[in-house]
Each structure stands twice: as structure tokens, then as C-alpha cells.
Amino acid sequence: MSYRNPYGPGHELDSMGQRYAAALGALRNPAIRGANAQIAALANADLVKDGLFQAAALPSYEKVELARGNDLMYGIDSTTTIAAGATATLTVTPQKRHVPQRIVMSAVVAGNFVCTDIRAGVEPILATVGAISCAVFIQDATTPPFRAVVMEVGMDFSITVSNVTGAAERFTCTVIGKYLPSFLG
């Protein structure tokens, strides 16, 4: 049995239908879609929090979503040790739409491993094949953010590392990125 709203559209007690109609109209409005493209440009310039509430064309739920902030982080952990001289690919599947920008790890972990591959989905982040020192990812490094694809919900982020020590070691790092609400296209 389906639910039928006893109040017709426009009736003062039909708040649900009015909200649905307004949201549907906003999604179909080309001006709103154009505003979303402008907001996407702002998001790339780290200006998401500034000036958003000036955009009158944005529905309030989009304003609230963007005001929540755009920084995102998640961890990658081997959970067990990686044997001396062994290589491991560690994969996580973040549940937020985002653009990963940097990896951060402690100097101790960085000294124990080299990185041979980083992938956002299927796209490689590293420009070449070969090992690089994990020291570029330590917390005090001045390495610029890397350029990555937009990670949709369900895409894998993976890093392949090799243990360069003579003992089994655990690998952990943090991925920092920018959150992208789904309406930013």
C-alpha cells in the first residue's frame, strides 16, 4: 500500500510536497546548475567557506553542506607488520566524495619504507614507475599537494610500499584531501 498525501499541492499543511517541489525545481533550474559550476571553481581555490551565503541561487541544504567545511582525512594502516624486504599494497575505500591531496606519516615510518605506487581509483599519482623515499611524506615536509582525480564513493585509494629494513614493520599514514559534495558535479 502506498502512502497518499491527503493535502493537495499548495495546501498550507502540505509542507512535504512543497519542499519536494521546491527541491525538484531547483535541480532542474539551469541557473542553479550554473551556480554549482561557480561553486566548484571556488572549492578548487579554497574559498568554499567564504562568500557562499552570498549566492542567493543556492538552496539552503547546499549552503549548509558547504559550510561544514571541505577538509577530509582518513588513515591507511597495514594492521599487521610487513616482513623485511617485502612489498605490500594497502587499500582503503573512503565513503566520502573527495580529492586526495597529500599523504602524511611519521618520520619513523617514513624511514622504514619506500613507496612504489599510489593510486586514486585506477589513476596513478606518481609520474613514474619506481621507488621514492617516503621521507617526502613526513609531517614537516614542504612537498606540494599532489594532483589527483575526484574520488567518488566506493573508489579505492591505494599505496604500495616496500619495507627497506631488516625487520618486520607496521605501516601507517594519513591521507588528507578536500571534500566535494555531490552537487558540485
URSUL-V768766 format. One record per pair of residues at least 4 apart in sequence whose C-alpha atoms are under 7 Angstrom apart, sorted by the first residue. I is the first residue (numbers start at 0). J is the second residue. D is the distance in whole Angstrom. If there is no record, write none. Layout:
# URSUL-V768766
I,J,D  I,J,D
This chain:
# URSUL-V768766
6,10,6  6,12,7  6,13,6  7,13,7  8,13,6  8,16,6  8,17,7  9,13,7  9,17,7  13,17,6  14,18,6  15,19,6  16,20,6  17,21,6  18,22,6  19,23,6  20,24,6  21,25,6  22,26,6  23,27,6  24,28,6  25,31,6  26,31,7  28,32,7  29,33,6  30,34,6  31,35,6  31,56,6  31,57,6  32,36,7  33,37,7  34,38,6  34,56,7  35,39,6  35,182,7  35,183,6  36,40,6  36,183,7  37,41,6  38,42,6  38,183,7  39,43,6  39,183,5  40,44,7  41,45,6  41,46,5  41,47,6  42,46,6  42,47,5  47,51,7  47,65,7  48,65,7  48,66,6  48,68,7  51,62,7  52,62,7  57,61,6  57,62,7  58,62,7  59,63,6  60,64,6  61,65,6  62,66,6  63,67,6  69,177,5  69,178,5  69,179,7  70,176,6  70,177,5  70,178,6  71,175,6  71,176,5  71,177,6  71,178,6  72,173,7  72,174,5  72,175,4  72,176,6  73,173,6  73,174,5  73,175,7  74,172,6  74,173,4  74,174,6  75,89,7  75,91,7  75,171,6  75,172,5  75,173,6  76,170,6  76,171,4  76,172,7  77,89,6  77,169,6  77,170,5  77,171,6  78,169,7  79,169,6  80,167,5  80,168,5  80,169,4  81,85,6  81,162,7  81,167,5  81,168,5  81,169,6  82,162,7  82,166,7  82,167,4  82,168,7  83,162,6  83,163,7  83,164,6  83,165,5  83,166,5  83,167,5  84,161,6  84,162,5  84,163,6  84,164,7  85,161,6  85,162,6  86,159,7  86,160,6  86,161,4  86,162,6  87,159,6  87,160,6  87,161,6  88,157,7  88,158,6  88,159,4  88,160,6  89,157,5  89,158,5  89,159,6  90,155,6  90,156,6  90,157,4  90,158,7  91,155,6  91,156,5  91,157,6  92,153,6  92,154,6  92,155,5  92,156,6  93,152,7  93,153,7  94,152,5  94,153,6  95,152,5  96,150,6  96,151,5  96,152,5  96,178,6  96,179,5  96,180,7  96,181,7  97,149,6  97,150,5  97,151,7  97,176,7  97,177,5  97,178,4  97,179,5  98,147,6  98,148,6  98,149,5  98,150,6  98,176,5  98,177,5  98,178,7  99,147,6  99,174,7  99,175,6  99,176,4  99,177,6  100,144,5  100,145,5  100,146,6  100,147,7  100,175,6  100,176,5  101,144,5  101,145,6  101,174,6  101,175,5  101,176,7  102,136,6  102,172,7  102,173,6  102,174,5  102,175,6  103,136,5  103,137,6  103,138,5  103,172,6  103,173,5  103,174,6  104,108,7  104,109,7  104,136,6  104,137,5  104,138,6  104,171,7  104,172,5  104,173,6  105,109,6  105,137,5  105,138,6  106,110,6  106,134,7  106,137,5  107,111,7  108,112,7  108,170,6  109,133,5  109,134,5  109,137,7  110,134,7  111,162,6  111,163,6  111,164,6  112,133,6  112,160,6  112,161,5  112,162,5  112,163,5  113,130,6  113,131,6  113,132,5  113,133,5  113,160,6  113,161,5  113,162,7  113,163,7  114,130,5  114,131,5  114,132,6  114,133,6  114,159,6  114,160,4  114,161,6  115,129,5  115,130,4  115,131,6  115,159,6  115,160,6  116,125,7  116,158,6  116,159,5  117,123,6  117,124,5  117,125,6  117,157,6  117,158,4  117,159,6  118,122,5  118,123,4  118,124,6  118,156,6  118,157,5  118,158,6  119,123,7  119,124,7  119,147,7  119,148,6  119,150,7  119,155,7  119,156,5  119,157,7  120,150,7  120,154,5  120,155,5  120,156,6  124,147,6  135,140,6  135,142,6  136,140,6  150,154,6  179,183,7
